[in-house]
Amino acid sequence: MSTQPTPLSRRRFVGAAGLVAGSMITRPLFGQNAPSNKLNVALIGVWGRGLAHYDSIAEENVVALCDINEARFPDALKRFPNATTYIDWRKCLDHKGLDAVVVCTPDHTHAFIANWALKRNLHCYCEKPLAITVDEARTVRATWETKKGKLATQVGMQRHANPNFNRVRELIRDGAIGELKAAYAWGNRQIPRPGYFPEEGQPPKGFHYDLWLGPSPFHPYNPAYFSGGAGANCLSWNMFWDFGAGQIGDMGSHTMDLLWNAVDGGLPTSAEAKGDAYNSDVTPVKCESHFELPANDWRGPITVAWYQGGAMPSSPKKHIDLTQIGHGAMFKGTKGFLIADFDSRLILPYGNDADMSYYKPRKKEDMLPDIGHFQKQWFDACRDPSKPTACNFGYSADMIEMMLLGLVAYRTGKKIQYDGKTGKSPDTPEANAFMKKEYRPGWNIDG
Ligand SMILES: NC(=O)c1ccc[n+]([C@@H]2O[C@H](COP(=O)([O-])OP(=O)(O)OC[C@H]3O[C@@H](n4cnc5c(N)ncnc54)[C@H](O)[C@@H]3O)[C@@H](O)[C@H]2O)c1
């Protein structure tokens, strides 16, 4: 259990101190309760994707930098000279006066750090994917449910701020393709690997490999896990089951977000998947997963599908080559199709009554407002958690839970039923073992 005060009690504490001390300067100089209203922020994972966050966090008070590779600290400290450095995120989260944390570590640590951060009443921005197993997604969402409205959360699916996401949503909601029946998303990235890299060399001095492995089972060190450029090194490890979720966690997070935002998805009632032959080390390159989603308050039940690594949905027209869209989404309605990439879309009406007279475009003033800067949206919500964030941990946990359930179905080789209330498959008991993974002793996601 956390011993840190909640944001509310922190504010109360400051108020009480001010009362006792009268006009003496008793308010903290930094932090969300300080006159500057700057947040005390920790960046966990300071290189790679972490670099992309420097400009936004520089507007706040960066008090802590955490990385398992000490060689990354000198450059980071040039930008944030007042920060304390940590090699273990568990210690970093206990930094005194911390308000918020930005998580840019590898995927196998995300759900751990996110869950621990929420339990310590820290606002949390976590790079995608939020989780690499169904169980991790459910754990983070359960904690988030208890903190909703009090803590600001965001998963790093920053393309969500492209105005096209709003436009696609409006067109689907307003019936531009009639009643929604099915939606498909795909990504063409392919990173085949035969298996975990064999043991080679020793970690450089100051590189804490054991902390890099963190909760994951042991695999010997090999520099090939760390051979990618800044922001692309994730492609050196994210296809291995113990370190990522393959393209589902990688581009799948971004591309399914385009679809999910438009359909108001919820947990599926079934999943079925097929792809490359199962490899116990690496996630499949080519794979397709199919889900049934129940009706919600504005549409009937729909099917949702995810295709990766060369698997593709069929095109509605021969002359529309969907493979020309590397990462895209398609929506099928009773009166046509909508096809989109991250920043554009096209509508394909079909059938004799698809003259689009049934569709009334929104007035300009009724268009969904722009999200603005995606990271800033989160910082604004840290100051006032009643403000929304587009990819909060509720939205993002549901989405990644569905995607990860696809990998579960893939491993069973069957169509499985799914009970979103329990997180179990009622008809395929063997699927339940694949919803979670074993962690190394000493690592507890609920710590
Ligand atoms: N939103 C996006 O568009 C986007 C783009 C690229 C990467 N990412 C995500 O960012 C994350 C990091 O990707 P990357 O390519 O920067 O990876 P990376 O392997 O380069 O790691 C980033 C940094 O984290 C450090 N690190 C590793 N384990 C750590 C731990 N346990 N504690 C503290 N620091 C640790 C590394 O030493 C490195 O400095 C991934 O989850 C990836 O999916 C998101």
PDBQT file of the ligand as one rigid body, heavy atoms in Angstrom, charges set to zero:
ROOT
HETATM    1  N1  LIG A 501       4.669   6.527 -29.386  1.00  0.00    +0.000 N 
HETATM    2  C1  LIG A 501       5.522   6.246 -30.350  1.00  0.00    +0.000 C 
HETATM    3  O1  LIG A 501       5.360   6.638 -31.503  1.00  0.00    +0.000 OA
HETATM    4  C2  LIG A 501       6.740   5.428 -30.029  1.00  0.00    +0.000 A 
HETATM    5  C3  LIG A 501       7.847   5.455 -30.875  1.00  0.00    +0.000 A 
HETATM    6  C4  LIG A 501       8.957   4.682 -30.512  1.00  0.00    +0.000 A 
HETATM    7  C5  LIG A 501       8.925   3.905 -29.367  1.00  0.00    +0.000 A 
HETATM    8  N2  LIG A 501       7.821   3.908 -28.585  1.00  0.00    +0.000 N 
HETATM    9  C6  LIG A 501       7.749   3.099 -27.361  1.00  0.00    +0.000 C 
HETATM   10  O2  LIG A 501       8.709   3.597 -26.462  1.00  0.00    +0.000 OA
HETATM   11  C7  LIG A 501       9.238   2.533 -25.687  1.00  0.00    +0.000 C 
HETATM   12  C8  LIG A 501      10.745   2.578 -25.727  1.00  0.00    +0.000 C 
HETATM   13  O3  LIG A 501      11.183   2.322 -27.038  1.00  0.00    +0.000 OA
HETATM   14  P1  LIG A 501      12.702   2.649 -27.440  1.00  0.00    +0.000 P 
HETATM   15  O4  LIG A 501      12.863   2.327 -28.863  1.00  0.00    +0.000 OA
HETATM   16  O5  LIG A 501      13.045   4.007 -26.955  1.00  0.00    +0.000 OA
HETATM   17  O6  LIG A 501      13.462   1.516 -26.545  1.00  0.00    +0.000 OA
HETATM   18  P2  LIG A 501      14.938   1.450 -25.967  1.00  0.00    +0.000 P 
HETATM   19  O7  LIG A 501      15.333   0.021 -25.936  1.00  0.00    +0.000 OA
HETATM   20  O8  LIG A 501      15.820   2.396 -26.730  1.00  0.00    +0.000 OA
HETATM   21  O9  LIG A 501      14.778   1.954 -24.472  1.00  0.00    +0.000 OA
HETATM   22  C9  LIG A 501      14.545   3.309 -24.151  1.00  0.00    +0.000 C 
HETATM   23  C10 LIG A 501      15.334   3.702 -22.913  1.00  0.00    +0.000 C 
HETATM   24  O10 LIG A 501      14.838   3.002 -21.787  1.00  0.00    +0.000 OA
HETATM   25  C11 LIG A 501      15.925   2.515 -21.023  1.00  0.00    +0.000 C 
HETATM   26  N3  LIG A 501      15.456   1.387 -20.222  1.00  0.00    +0.000 N 
HETATM   27  C12 LIG A 501      15.315   0.106 -20.585  1.00  0.00    +0.000 A 
HETATM   28  N4  LIG A 501      14.792  -0.620 -19.575  1.00  0.00    +0.000 NA
HETATM   29  C13 LIG A 501      14.596   0.239 -18.543  1.00  0.00    +0.000 A 
HETATM   30  C14 LIG A 501      14.103   0.100 -17.212  1.00  0.00    +0.000 A 
HETATM   31  N5  LIG A 501      13.654  -1.059 -16.748  1.00  0.00    +0.000 N 
HETATM   32  N6  LIG A 501      14.090   1.191 -16.426  1.00  0.00    +0.000 NA
HETATM   33  C15 LIG A 501      14.535   2.394 -16.880  1.00  0.00    +0.000 A 
HETATM   34  N7  LIG A 501      15.023   2.590 -18.129  1.00  0.00    +0.000 NA
HETATM   35  C16 LIG A 501      15.041   1.532 -18.946  1.00  0.00    +0.000 A 
HETATM   36  C17 LIG A 501      16.973   2.181 -22.076  1.00  0.00    +0.000 C 
HETATM   37  O11 LIG A 501      18.271   2.062 -21.519  1.00  0.00    +0.000 OA
HETATM   38  C18 LIG A 501      16.827   3.362 -23.017  1.00  0.00    +0.000 C 
HETATM   39  O12 LIG A 501      17.596   4.465 -22.591  1.00  0.00    +0.000 OA
HETATM   40  C19 LIG A 501       8.661   1.254 -26.263  1.00  0.00    +0.000 C 
HETATM   41  O13 LIG A 501       7.653   0.784 -25.420  1.00  0.00    +0.000 OA
HETATM   42  C20 LIG A 501       8.076   1.650 -27.601  1.00  0.00    +0.000 C 
HETATM   43  O14 LIG A 501       6.923   0.914 -27.928  1.00  0.00    +0.000 OA
HETATM   44  C21 LIG A 501       6.745   4.669 -28.881  1.00  0.00    +0.000 A 
ENDROOT
TORSDOF 0
